[in-house]
Amino acid sequence: MCGRFDQSQTARHYANLMGWTDAVFDSESAPTTNAAPGTYRPVFHMQDGEHRVDDVFWSYRAKWAEGKVPIAINARFEKLANRYWSRLLKNGRGIVPAEGWYEWTGEKGHKQPWHIHRKDHGPLFLLALANFGPFVENRAEAGFVLVTDDASGGMLDIHDRRPVVLEADDAKLWLDPDLSPQQAIELARQSAVPAEAFEWHKVSTAVNRAGADGPQITLPLED
């Protein structure tokens, strides 16, 4: 699962790292170290041959699923080809850039947050699915989810699932509309940044509050 992430650089910074100097921006989201569900965050995608960066609502539920399934913030990688996600896998692939994400360990009421990031402190390009369009009744109709997979390589100590992360070049391939859904799944399976590329440290419980922000909440706590 991924319930919060650190997106502390600007969308234009991440676009430059992807080589998207020609990107069309419809994004006014400010950088944040504590992006939470229910907020609008910049999502990279392709539309009519253009590189686009649009603010999209983090949470999704198909309009037809109202009252049938709960609103989601993540999509399980192993279920991307099912009926619910297949349309977005074909037409709604996106990338959410970040510096890291948060997970929690411990018992309810005593949860310890952890900041997970690359050992080389490079950017993360998180796989996303989104409905890029207007909503009718609920903002989640036009929202996004992050794609998660089974955790491994010691990350099970933190959580049993983690976001699927790609390198910049592979992220651009994921967004290529000429890539079929099955090819996109294979790309993600074969090219995901491995668990051993990441490290993590404890951070302040201030991150538990959705409105908390600032670089101080990403700092490691002393044991």
C-alpha positions in Angstrom: 0.0 0.0 0.0 1.0 3.6 -0.4 -1.1 6.1 1.6 1.2 9.1 1.5 4.2 10.2 -0.6 6.9 12.9 -0.7 6.7 15.1 -3.8 8.9 17.9 -2.6 10.1 19.1 -6.1 8.1 21.0 -8.6 6.3 19.3 -11.5 8.6 21.2 -13.9 11.7 19.8 -12.2 10.4 16.3 -12.7 9.4 17.0 -16.3 12.9 18.2 -17.0 14.3 15.0 -15.5 12.1 13.1 -18.0 13.2 15.2 -20.9 9.7 16.6 -21.2 10.8 20.2 -22.0 7.8 20.6 -24.3 5.2 19.4 -21.8 1.8 21.2 -21.6 1.1 22.1 -18.0 -2.3 22.3 -16.4 -0.9 22.0 -12.9 -0.8 24.5 -10.0 -0.1 22.0 -7.2 2.7 23.2 -5.0 5.5 20.7 -3.9 4.7 18.9 -0.7 6.5 16.4 1.5 3.2 14.8 2.6 0.9 14.3 -0.4 -2.3 12.7 0.9 -5.4 11.0 -0.7 -8.2 13.4 -1.5 -5.8 16.1 -2.8 -4.9 17.1 -6.4 -1.4 16.1 -7.5 0.5 16.5 -10.8 0.3 13.3 -13.0 2.3 12.9 -16.2 0.5 11.4 -19.2 0.2 11.4 -23.0 -2.9 12.9 -24.7 -3.3 13.4 -28.4 0.4 13.1 -28.9 1.2 15.7 -26.3 3.3 15.4 -23.1 0.9 16.6 -20.4 1.2 17.3 -16.7 -2.3 17.7 -15.1 -3.5 18.0 -11.6 -5.5 14.9 -10.8 -7.5 13.9 -7.7 -5.8 11.1 -5.7 -8.6 8.6 -5.3 -10.7 6.7 -7.9 -13.9 4.9 -8.3 -15.6 4.3 -11.7 -18.9 6.1 -12.0 -20.7 2.8 -12.6 -19.2 1.3 -9.4 -20.9 3.9 -7.1 -22.4 1.9 -4.2 -20.7 -1.3 -5.4 -17.0 -0.9 -4.6 -15.1 1.4 -2.3 -13.0 4.3 -3.5 -9.4 3.2 -4.1 -6.1 5.0 -3.7 -4.0 2.0 -5.0 -4.4 -0.7 -7.7 -2.9 -4.1 -7.2 -0.5 -4.9 -10.0 -1.7 -8.5 -10.3 -5.2 -7.2 -11.0 -4.5 -4.6 -13.6 -5.9 -6.8 -16.4 -9.3 -7.3 -14.8 -12.6 -5.7 -15.8 -12.3 -2.8 -13.3 -8.8 -1.6 -14.3 -8.4 -2.7 -17.9 -9.9 0.5 -19.4 -7.5 2.7 -17.5 -4.6 0.3 -18.2 -5.3 0.9 -21.9 -6.1 4.6 -21.9 -5.2 6.0 -18.5 -1.6 5.2 -17.8 0.2 7.9 -15.8 3.3 8.6 -13.8 3.5 10.3 -10.5 7.0 11.6 -9.7 8.2 11.6 -6.1 11.1 11.6 -3.7 9.8 8.8 -1.5 6.7 7.4 0.2 5.6 6.6 3.7 4.6 3.4 5.4 3.7 2.6 9.0 4.6 -0.2 11.4 3.3 -1.0 14.9 0.0 -1.4 16.6 -3.0 0.9 16.1 -2.6 4.0 18.2 1.2 3.5 18.3 2.0 3.6 14.6 5.6 4.5 13.6 5.9 6.2 10.2 8.9 5.5 7.9 10.2 7.4 4.9 11.2 5.1 2.0 13.4 6.4 -0.7 16.2 5.4 -3.2 19.6 4.8 -1.7 21.0 7.1 -4.3 18.3 9.7 -3.4 17.2 9.8 -7.1 13.6 10.6 -8.1 10.9 7.9 -8.1 8.6 7.6 -11.1 5.6 5.8 -9.6 3.2 3.9 -11.9 -0.4 5.3 -11.9 -3.7 4.7 -13.5 -6.1 7.6 -14.0 -9.3 8.7 -15.6 -8.2 11.9 -17.2 -11.5 13.7 -17.7 -14.4 15.5 -16.0 -16.5 14.0 -13.2 -20.3 14.1 -13.0 -21.1 13.6 -9.3 -18.0 12.5 -7.4 -14.4 13.8 -7.8 -13.1 10.3 -7.6 -14.7 9.5 -11.0 -11.8 11.5 -12.5 -9.0 10.5 -10.2 -5.9 8.4 -10.1 -4.5 5.5 -8.1 -0.9 4.3 -7.6 0.0 0.8 -8.7 1.4 -1.4 -6.0 3.0 -4.9 -6.0 4.2 -7.4 -3.4 7.1 -6.1 -1.3 10.4 -8.0 -1.1 14.0 -7.7 -0.2 13.5 -6.8 3.4 10.8 -4.3 2.7 8.3 -6.8 4.2 9.6 -5.5 7.5 7.8 -2.2 6.7 4.8 -3.3 4.6 3.8 -6.2 2.5 3.1 -4.0 -0.6 5.0 -1.1 -2.2 4.5 1.2 -5.2 5.9 0.1 -8.6 8.7 2.4 -9.5 10.4 2.8 -12.9 13.5 4.6 -14.1 12.8 7.7 -16.2 13.3 6.0 -19.6 11.0 3.1 -18.7 8.4 5.6 -17.3 8.3 7.2 -20.7 7.7 3.8 -22.3 4.9 3.1 -19.8 3.2 6.3 -21.1 3.6 5.4 -24.8 0.1 5.0 -26.2 1.4 2.5 -28.8 2.3 0.1 -26.0 -0.4 -2.4 -25.6 -1.8 -3.2 -22.1 -0.1 -6.5 -22.0 3.2 -4.9 -23.1 2.8 -2.3 -20.4 2.3 -5.0 -17.7 5.4 -6.9 -19.0 7.4 -3.6 -18.9 6.4 -3.0 -15.3 7.1 -6.5 -14.3 10.6 -6.7 -15.9 11.8 -3.1 -15.3 10.5 -2.2 -11.8 13.3 -0.8 -9.7 14.2 -3.6 -7.3 13.7 -3.5 -3.5 17.5 -3.5 -2.9 17.6 0.0 -4.5 15.7 1.5 -1.5 16.3 2.4 2.1 14.1 3.8 4.9 14.3 5.6 8.2 11.8 6.5 11.0 10.3 9.9 10.8 8.2 12.1 13.1 4.6 11.1 13.7 3.8 14.6 12.5 3.4 13.0 9.1 0.3 11.2 10.4 -1.6 14.5 10.1 -2.7 15.0 6.5 -2.1 18.8 6.6 1.5 18.5 8.0 4.1 19.6 5.5 7.7 20.8 5.3 11.2 19.2 5.1 11.4 18.6 8.8 8.9 15.7 8.6 11.2 13.7 6.3 14.2 13.9 8.7 15.3 10.6 10.3 14.6 10.1 14.0 17.3 9.0 16.2 16.7 5.5 17.7 
